[in-house]
Amino acid sequence: MESNQVKQIVESLLFMSDRALSIKNIKSILGDVSEGHDIEQLIKEIAEDYKQRNSPIELRFVAEGWQFSSKKEFSPFIKRLYKERTMLRLSTSALETLSIIAYKQPITRSEIEEIRGVEITSVLETILERKLVHIVGRKETIGRPLLYGTTTEFLRHFGLGHLSELPAIEEVTPPEETLPEAVPEELENQGQQ
């Protein structure tokens, strides 16, 4: 089969898929047709084709695979089309727990609770149900507690190709001077009441 035909098949697979497709997935679907063709190069050509014609659609590497998506500048209009946010809504506590897992994985529930300072059982259940985290093993210590890590769904949800694309922890930690200062007198008065 000619390279251009294989390229069209790959483009149609990527277009019709509701999830990111890895090169391995694509080769598996193509079977013998993929032999003698550089699928990764074809994907790069498809991405470049869309870029060259200034398309509102782009082919992006997310969640360890390739997926078509609209460019970010069009998201306000797409949201209006669906009349509600299509992204999974997460509570602040779920986002905090997810960030701890993302940056510290593999990590146990008790280690997360120690960092957050609160019990996280229900939050952990929620993000497990939504397949943003999963059990990656057991820690070799007394009681052998479960270890948690992020999933490819986590990467897809946050538009990341790999965990290495997470911002450096310094970039997401607010500088101390921006944190509200507690007035010592008010704290003392609260303690006496």
HELIX and SHEET records of a PDB file:
HELIX    1   1 SER A    3  MET A   16  1                                  14    
HELIX    2   2 ILE A   23  LEU A   30  1                                   8    
HELIX    3   3 GLY A   31  SER A   34  5                                   4    
HELIX    4   4 ILE A   39  GLN A   52  1                                  14    
HELIX    5   5 LYS A   72  PHE A   74  5                                   3    
HELIX    6   6 SER A   75  TYR A   82  1                                   8    
HELIX    7   7 THR A   92  LYS A  104  1                                  13    
HELIX    8   8 ARG A  109  ARG A  116  1                                   8    
HELIX    9   9 THR A  121  GLU A  129  1                                   9    
HELIX   10  10 THR A  152  HIS A  157  1                                   6    
HELIX   11  11 LEU A  163  GLU A  165  5                                   3    
HELIX   12  12 ILE A  169  VAL A  172  1                                   4    
HELIX   13  13 GLU A  176  THR A  178  5                                   3    
HELIX   14  14 PRO A  184  GLN A  192  1                                   9    
SHEET    1   A 2 ILE A  57  VAL A  62  0                                        
SHEET    2   A 2 GLY A  65  SER A  70 -1                                        
SHEET    1   B 3 ILE A 107  THR A 108  0                                        
SHEET    2   B 3 LEU A 146  THR A 150 -1                                        
SHEET    3   B 3 VAL A 133  ARG A 138 -1                                        
END                                                                             
